[in-house]
């Protein structure tokens, strides 16, 4: 999911790469549980003692994902507040684009052609 301010986060169950929380910004994070669940099933099929270790990996991954979700900007806002914030950001972008086009049309910024 890409948020208006450029912050990117991946929803649980998809994504790749290794990310981290840096200064309140969330980079792309690997929140895929499928490989861990697959390892658990393989251990159960073999009657292996590694099942507890794999279950602990899953618990850790779930906790990390919870922390990532709770650190997301705007998670504490209601859907209505998020919608208003998104509308305000879209209005700002539209206004800035209009101003940019206006300034470009004034020919104050002649770009030499090479």
OpenMM code with the backbone's topology and positions (N, CA, C; nanometers):
from openmm import Vec3, app, unit

residues = "UNK UNK UNK UNK UNK UNK UNK UNK UNK UNK UNK UNK UNK UNK UNK UNK UNK UNK UNK UNK UNK UNK UNK UNK UNK UNK UNK UNK UNK UNK UNK UNK UNK UNK UNK UNK UNK UNK UNK UNK UNK UNK UNK UNK UNK UNK UNK UNK UNK UNK UNK UNK UNK UNK UNK UNK UNK UNK UNK UNK UNK UNK UNK UNK UNK UNK UNK UNK UNK UNK UNK UNK UNK UNK UNK UNK UNK UNK UNK UNK UNK UNK UNK UNK UNK UNK UNK UNK UNK UNK UNK UNK UNK UNK UNK UNK UNK UNK UNK UNK UNK UNK UNK UNK UNK UNK UNK UNK UNK UNK UNK UNK UNK UNK".split()
positions = [
    Vec3(0.0858, -0.1169, 0.0000),
    Vec3(0.0000, 0.0000, 0.0000),
    Vec3(0.0893, 0.1217, 0.0000),
    Vec3(0.0698, 0.2149, -0.0902),
    Vec3(0.1463, 0.3373, -0.0937),
    Vec3(0.0604, 0.4481, -0.0381),
    Vec3(0.1139, 0.5153, 0.0604),
    Vec3(0.0404, 0.6219, 0.1242),
    Vec3(0.0764, 0.7540, 0.0590),
    Vec3(-0.0051, 0.8586, 0.0768),
    Vec3(0.0139, 0.9850, 0.0065),
    Vec3(0.1496, 1.0490, 0.0295),
    Vec3(0.2091, 1.0310, 0.1471),
    Vec3(0.3353, 1.0965, 0.1740),
    Vec3(0.4546, 1.0139, 0.1276),
    Vec3(0.4310, 0.9087, 0.0515),
    Vec3(0.5395, 0.8305, -0.0054),
    Vec3(0.5822, 0.7134, 0.0815),
    Vec3(0.5190, 0.6956, 0.1943),
    Vec3(0.5548, 0.5850, 0.2811),
    Vec3(0.4973, 0.4573, 0.2222),
    Vec3(0.5781, 0.3553, 0.2156),
    Vec3(0.5328, 0.2303, 0.1578),
    Vec3(0.5374, 0.1212, 0.2627),
    Vec3(0.4322, 0.0422, 0.2668),
    Vec3(0.4276, -0.0718, 0.3569),
    Vec3(0.3575, -0.1847, 0.2859),
    Vec3(0.3936, -0.3035, 0.3182),
    Vec3(0.3315, -0.4196, 0.2565),
    Vec3(0.2337, -0.4811, 0.3552),
    Vec3(0.1238, -0.5256, 0.3052),
    Vec3(0.0220, -0.5897, 0.3881),
    Vec3(0.0692, -0.7292, 0.4266),
    Vec3(0.0204, -0.7784, 0.5369),
    Vec3(0.0565, -0.9122, 0.5814),
    Vec3(0.0152, -1.0138, 0.4773),
    Vec3(0.1066, -1.1077, 0.4528),
    Vec3(0.0755, -1.2132, 0.3576),
    Vec3(0.1326, -1.1882, 0.2201),
    Vec3(0.2025, -1.0776, 0.1988),
    Vec3(0.2623, -1.0513, 0.0694),
    Vec3(0.3887, -0.9715, 0.0886),
    Vec3(0.4622, -0.9543, -0.0207),
    Vec3(0.5795, -0.8690, -0.0160),
    Vec3(0.7068, -0.9485, -0.0125),
    Vec3(0.8149, -0.8773, -0.0363),
    Vec3(0.9451, -0.9396, -0.0295),
    Vec3(1.0454, -0.8347, 0.0108),
    Vec3(1.1645, -0.8793, 0.0445),
    Vec3(1.2685, -0.7876, 0.0858),
    Vec3(1.2728, -0.7780, 0.2361),
    Vec3(1.3729, -0.7092, 0.2844),
    Vec3(1.3834, -0.6888, 0.4274),
    Vec3(1.3801, -0.5407, 0.4530),
    Vec3(1.2898, -0.4978, 0.5360),
    Vec3(1.2753, -0.3562, 0.5636),
    Vec3(1.2868, -0.3311, 0.7110),
    Vec3(1.2753, -0.2043, 0.7484),
    Vec3(1.2835, -0.1684, 0.8877),
    Vec3(1.2135, -0.0356, 0.9081),
    Vec3(1.1885, -0.0033, 1.0337),
    Vec3(1.1276, 0.1239, 1.0664),
    Vec3(1.2413, 0.2231, 1.0886),
    Vec3(1.2438, 0.3299, 1.0073),
    Vec3(1.3497, 0.4291, 1.0164),
    Vec3(1.2874, 0.5660, 1.0330),
    Vec3(1.3109, 0.6305, 1.1487),
    Vec3(1.2607, 0.7650, 1.1757),
    Vec3(1.1117, 0.7787, 1.1448),
    Vec3(1.0321, 0.6799, 1.1822),
    Vec3(0.8887, 0.6870, 1.1633),
    Vec3(0.8410, 0.6486, 1.0254),
    Vec3(0.9327, 0.6243, 0.9330),
    Vec3(0.8939, 0.5824, 0.7987),
    Vec3(0.9099, 0.4321, 0.7885),
    Vec3(0.8144, 0.3691, 0.7250),
    Vec3(0.8179, 0.2244, 0.7109),
    Vec3(0.8585, 0.1916, 0.5693),
    Vec3(0.9649, 0.1167, 0.5560),
    Vec3(1.0083, 0.0743, 0.4235),
    Vec3(0.9382, -0.0567, 0.3902),
    Vec3(0.9576, -0.1009, 0.2679),
    Vec3(0.8945, -0.2255, 0.2261),
    Vec3(0.9401, -0.3378, 0.3195),
    Vec3(0.8471, -0.4143, 0.3657),
    Vec3(0.8730, -0.5167, 0.4660),
    Vec3(0.8223, -0.6512, 0.4174),
    Vec3(0.8972, -0.7556, 0.4493),
    Vec3(0.8553, -0.8908, 0.4147),
    Vec3(0.7646, -0.9419, 0.5261),
    Vec3(0.6367, -0.9530, 0.4971),
    Vec3(0.5388, -0.9993, 0.5955),
    Vec3(0.4712, -1.1266, 0.5472),
    Vec3(0.5443, -1.2076, 0.4770),
    Vec3(0.4871, -1.3303, 0.4234),
    Vec3(0.4982, -1.4420, 0.5271),
    Vec3(0.3851, -1.4998, 0.5602),
    Vec3(0.3814, -1.6074, 0.6591),
    Vec3(0.3818, -1.7450, 0.5932),
    Vec3(0.3561, -1.7485, 0.4651),
    Vec3(0.3422, -1.8754, 0.3950),
    Vec3(0.4653, -1.9650, 0.4060),
    Vec3(0.5880, -1.9144, 0.3876),
    Vec3(0.7038, -2.0041, 0.4004),
    Vec3(0.7163, -2.0662, 0.5397),
    Vec3(0.6839, -1.9885, 0.6417),
    Vec3(0.6935, -2.0412, 0.7785),
    Vec3(0.5863, -2.1476, 0.8010),
    Vec3(0.4648, -2.1216, 0.7543),
    Vec3(0.3567, -2.2210, 0.7682),
    Vec3(0.3930, -2.3478, 0.6923),
    Vec3(0.4524, -2.3321, 0.5757),
    Vec3(0.4954, -2.4478, 0.4967),
    Vec3(0.5986, -2.5295, 0.5736),
    Vec3(0.6952, -2.4628, 0.6375),
    Vec3(0.7964, -2.5329, 0.7173),
    Vec3(0.7328, -2.6064, 0.8352),
    Vec3(0.6321, -2.5458, 0.8963),
    Vec3(0.5624, -2.6099, 1.0087),
    Vec3(0.4935, -2.7375, 0.9612),
    Vec3(0.4260, -2.7293, 0.8478),
    Vec3(0.3559, -2.8465, 0.7937),
    Vec3(0.4560, -2.9569, 0.7593),
    Vec3(0.5695, -2.9192, 0.7005),
    Vec3(0.6722, -3.0196, 0.6685),
    Vec3(0.7232, -3.0883, 0.7944),
    Vec3(0.7442, -3.0103, 0.9008),
    Vec3(0.7911, -3.0685, 1.0263),
    Vec3(0.6864, -3.1627, 1.0862),
    Vec3(0.5605, -3.1263, 1.0727),
    Vec3(0.4538, -3.2108, 1.1262),
    Vec3(0.4427, -3.3405, 1.0473),
    Vec3(0.4644, -3.3345, 0.9160),
    Vec3(0.4595, -3.4545, 0.8333),
    Vec3(0.5709, -3.5513, 0.8690),
    Vec3(0.6854, -3.4983, 0.9070),
    Vec3(0.8013, -3.5828, 0.9393),
    Vec3(0.8037, -3.6235, 1.0864),
    Vec3(0.7074, -3.5789, 1.1626),
    Vec3(0.7076, -3.5990, 1.3077),
    Vec3(0.8368, -3.5480, 1.3695),
    Vec3(0.8814, -3.4345, 1.3214),
    Vec3(1.0072, -3.3754, 1.3661),
    Vec3(0.9863, -3.2985, 1.4965),
    Vec3(1.0930, -3.2867, 1.5708),
    Vec3(1.0891, -3.2106, 1.6959),
    Vec3(1.1079, -3.0607, 1.6713),
    Vec3(1.1299, -3.0240, 1.5465),
    Vec3(1.1527, -2.8842, 1.5118),
    Vec3(1.0235, -2.8034, 1.5031),
    Vec3(0.9107, -2.8676, 1.5263),
    Vec3(0.7818, -2.7986, 1.5148),
    Vec3(0.7757, -2.6802, 1.6109),
    Vec3(0.8228, -2.6995, 1.7332),
    Vec3(0.8176, -2.5906, 1.8317),
    Vec3(0.9051, -2.4727, 1.7882),
    Vec3(1.0181, -2.5033, 1.7292),
    Vec3(1.1068, -2.3981, 1.6801),
    Vec3(1.0389, -2.3208, 1.5671),
    Vec3(0.9748, -2.3926, 1.4757),
    Vec3(0.9056, -2.3275, 1.3645),
    Vec3(0.7855, -2.2469, 1.4137),
    Vec3(0.7146, -2.2987, 1.5140),
    Vec3(0.6029, -2.2237, 1.5710),
    Vec3(0.6508, -2.0950, 1.6377),
    Vec3(0.7662, -2.1016, 1.7020),
    Vec3(0.8231, -1.9809, 1.7622),
    Vec3(0.8616, -1.8790, 1.6557),
    Vec3(0.9110, -1.9274, 1.5412),
    Vec3(0.9414, -1.8366, 1.4297),
    Vec3(0.8143, -1.7651, 1.3842),
    Vec3(0.7047, -1.8415, 1.3747),
    Vec3(0.5774, -1.7829, 1.3325),
    Vec3(0.5290, -1.6790, 1.4341),
    Vec3(0.5387, -1.7115, 1.5639),
    Vec3(0.4983, -1.6166, 1.6675),
    Vec3(0.5799, -1.4880, 1.6579),
    Vec3(0.7110, -1.5027, 1.6373),
    Vec3(0.7983, -1.3865, 1.6254),
    Vec3(0.7604, -1.3019, 1.5051),
    Vec3(0.7354, -1.3685, 1.3928),
    Vec3(0.6985, -1.2977, 1.2701),
    Vec3(0.5657, -1.2230, 1.2882),
    Vec3(0.4688, -1.2862, 1.3543),
    Vec3(0.3402, -1.2208, 1.3803),
    Vec3(0.3584, -1.0973, 1.4693),
    Vec3(0.4426, -1.1096, 1.5706),
    Vec3(0.4669, -0.9967, 1.6607),
    Vec3(0.5358, -0.8819, 1.5870),
    Vec3(0.6337, -0.9143, 1.5032),
    Vec3(0.7024, -0.8110, 1.4249),
    Vec3(0.6035, -0.7385, 1.3331),
    Vec3(0.5142, -0.8157, 1.2718),
    Vec3(0.4151, -0.7560, 1.1814),
    Vec3(0.3189, -0.6666, 1.2585),
    Vec3(0.2785, -0.7089, 1.3771),
    Vec3(0.1916, -0.6246, 1.4608),
    Vec3(0.2594, -0.4913, 1.4920),
    Vec3(0.3889, -0.4977, 1.5258),
    Vec3(0.4638, -0.3763, 1.5584),
    Vec3(0.4733, -0.2839, 1.4373),
    Vec3(0.4935, -0.3409, 1.3192),
    Vec3(0.5006, -0.2613, 1.1968),
    Vec3(0.3677, -0.1910, 1.1722),
    Vec3(0.2584, -0.2657, 1.1880),
    Vec3(0.1251, -0.2086, 1.1648),
    Vec3(0.0964, -0.0971, 1.2650),
    Vec3(0.1310, -0.1186, 1.3911),
    Vec3(0.1057, -0.0162, 1.4923),
    Vec3(0.1921, 0.1074, 1.4717),
    Vec3(0.3065, 0.0943, 1.4043),
    Vec3(0.3958, 0.2073, 1.3790),
    Vec3(0.3566, 0.2863, 1.2544),
    Vec3(0.2599, 0.2363, 1.1789),
    Vec3(0.2193, 0.3054, 1.0559),
    Vec3(0.1572, 0.4404, 1.0883),
    Vec3(0.1950, 0.5424, 1.0097),
    Vec3(0.1335, 0.6733, 1.0328),
    Vec3(-0.0145, 0.6703, 0.9968),
    Vec3(-0.0961, 0.7294, 1.0832),
    Vec3(-0.2392, 0.7379, 1.0570),
    Vec3(-0.3197, 0.6195, 1.1065),
    Vec3(-0.2529, 0.5200, 1.1655),
    Vec3(-0.3255, 0.4011, 1.2111),
    Vec3(-0.4215, 0.4370, 1.3247),
    Vec3(-0.3917, 0.5458, 1.3953),
    Vec3(-0.4766, 0.5870, 1.5069),
    Vec3(-0.5945, 0.6730, 1.4619),
    Vec3(-0.5991, 0.7064, 1.3337),
    Vec3(-0.7088, 0.7886, 1.2817),
    Vec3(-0.8256, 0.7012, 1.2368),
    Vec3(-0.9434, 0.7576, 1.2457),
    Vec3(-1.0619, 0.6857, 1.1980),
    Vec3(-1.0617, 0.6878, 1.0449),
    Vec3(-1.1375, 0.5990, 0.9815),
    Vec3(-1.1445, 0.6012, 0.8341),
    Vec3(-1.1907, 0.7366, 0.7797),
    Vec3(-1.2803, 0.8029, 0.8502),
    Vec3(-1.3275, 0.9336, 0.8058),
    Vec3(-1.2148, 1.0369, 0.8105),
    Vec3(-1.1355, 1.0330, 0.9189),
    Vec3(-1.0226, 1.1249, 0.9315),
    Vec3(-0.9176, 1.0970, 0.8235),
    Vec3(-0.8942, 0.9686, 0.7963),
    Vec3(-0.7992, 0.9324, 0.6911),
    Vec3(-0.8480, 0.9822, 0.5560),
    Vec3(-0.9772, 0.9696, 0.5310),
    Vec3(-1.0340, 1.0162, 0.4043),
    Vec3(-1.0181, 1.1679, 0.3909),
    Vec3(-1.0455, 1.2420, 0.4988),
    Vec3(-1.0283, 1.3875, 0.4956),
    Vec3(-0.8822, 1.4257, 0.4722),
    Vec3(-0.7918, 1.3558, 0.5379),
    Vec3(-0.6499, 1.3829, 0.5203),
    Vec3(-0.6078, 1.3553, 0.3758),
    Vec3(-0.6554, 1.2459, 0.3204),
    Vec3(-0.6240, 1.2111, 0.1818),
    Vec3(-0.6792, 1.3169, 0.0862),
    Vec3(-0.8009, 1.3628, 0.1102),
    Vec3(-0.8613, 1.4663, 0.0253),
    Vec3(-0.7815, 1.5959, 0.0331),
    Vec3(-0.7377, 1.6334, 0.1537),
    Vec3(-0.6560, 1.7535, 0.1700),
    Vec3(-0.5242, 1.7410, 0.0937),
    Vec3(-0.4607, 1.6249, 0.1014),
    Vec3(-0.3347, 1.6033, 0.0302),
    Vec3(-0.3556, 1.6089, -0.1207),
    Vec3(-0.4648, 1.5519, -0.1686),
    Vec3(-0.4947, 1.5583, -0.3121),
    Vec3(-0.5187, 1.7017, -0.3570),
    Vec3(-0.5878, 1.7796, -0.2736),
    Vec3(-0.6110, 1.9205, -0.3060),
    Vec3(-0.4789, 1.9967, -0.3124),
    Vec3(-0.3875, 1.9665, -0.2201),
    Vec3(-0.2566, 2.0317, -0.2206),
    Vec3(-0.1793, 1.9978, -0.3476),
    Vec3(-0.1825, 1.8717, -0.3873),
    Vec3(-0.1125, 1.8303, -0.5090),
    Vec3(-0.1725, 1.9011, -0.6301),
    Vec3(-0.3039, 1.9068, -0.6371),
    Vec3(-0.3709, 1.9729, -0.7494),
    Vec3(-0.3319, 2.1216, -0.7543),
    Vec3(-0.3325, 2.1885, -0.6398),
    Vec3(-0.2955, 2.3296, -0.6340),
    Vec3(-0.1507, 2.3504, -0.6760),
    Vec3(-0.0627, 2.2656, -0.6281),
    Vec3(0.0794, 2.2786, -0.6633),
    Vec3(0.1014, 2.2526, -0.8120),
    Vec3(0.0300, 2.1582, -0.8676),
    Vec3(0.0421, 2.1325, -1.0112),
    Vec3(-0.0078, 2.2517, -1.0926),
    Vec3(-0.1173, 2.3118, -1.0480),
    Vec3(-0.1691, 2.4302, -1.1176),
    Vec3(-0.0683, 2.5449, -1.1111),
    Vec3(-0.0080, 2.5648, -0.9945),
    Vec3(0.0924, 2.6706, -0.9813),
    Vec3(0.2144, 2.6416, -1.0683),
    Vec3(0.2552, 2.5175, -1.0719),
    Vec3(0.3694, 2.4793, -1.1544),
    Vec3(0.3415, 2.5076, -1.3011),
    Vec3(0.2224, 2.4720, -1.3477),
    Vec3(0.1855, 2.5000, -1.4865),
    Vec3(0.1803, 2.6507, -1.5129),
    Vec3(0.1309, 2.7253, -1.4158),
    Vec3(0.1237, 2.8711, -1.4305),
    Vec3(0.2647, 2.9299, -1.4434),
    Vec3(0.3569, 2.8853, -1.3569),
    Vec3(0.4931, 2.9369, -1.3619),
    Vec3(0.5645, 2.8953, -1.4895),
    Vec3(0.5364, 2.7755, -1.5366),
    Vec3(0.5961, 2.7307, -1.6630),
    Vec3(0.5475, 2.8161, -1.7793),
    Vec3(0.4221, 2.8572, -1.7742),
    Vec3(0.3658, 2.9359, -1.8840),
    Vec3(0.4186, 3.0796, -1.8852),
    Vec3(0.4767, 3.1252, -1.7764),
    Vec3(0.5317, 3.2611, -1.7701),
    Vec3(0.6659, 3.2724, -1.8422),
    Vec3(0.7236, 3.1625, -1.8815),
    Vec3(0.8506, 3.1575, -1.9541),
    Vec3(0.9640, 3.2221, -1.8761),
    Vec3(0.9541, 3.2237, -1.7480),
    Vec3(1.0619, 3.2774, -1.6658),
    Vec3(1.1768, 3.1776, -1.6553),
    Vec3(1.1468, 3.0553, -1.6809),
    Vec3(1.2455, 2.9504, -1.6662),
    Vec3(1.2805, 2.8947, -1.8037),
    Vec3(1.3449, 2.9760, -1.8835),
    Vec3(1.3850, 2.9298, -2.0165),
    Vec3(1.4947, 2.8260, -2.0006),
    Vec3(1.4695, 2.7115, -2.0526),
    Vec3(1.5664, 2.6024, -2.0445),
    Vec3(1.6383, 2.5956, -2.1793),
    Vec3(1.7722, 2.6168, -2.1780),
    Vec3(1.8449, 2.6090, -2.3036),
    Vec3(1.8432, 2.4674, -2.3584),
    Vec3(1.8221, 2.4572, -2.4876),
    Vec3(1.8191, 2.3260, -2.5500),
    Vec3(1.9607, 2.2904, -2.5921),
    Vec3(2.0001, 2.1693, -2.5626),
    Vec3(2.1361, 2.1261, -2.5972),
    Vec3(2.1369, 2.0297, -2.7121),
] * unit.nanometer
topology = app.Topology()
chain = topology.addChain("A")
for resn in residues:
    res = topology.addResidue(resn, chain)
    for name in ("N", "CA", "C"):
        topology.addAtom(name, app.Element.getBySymbol(name[0]), res)
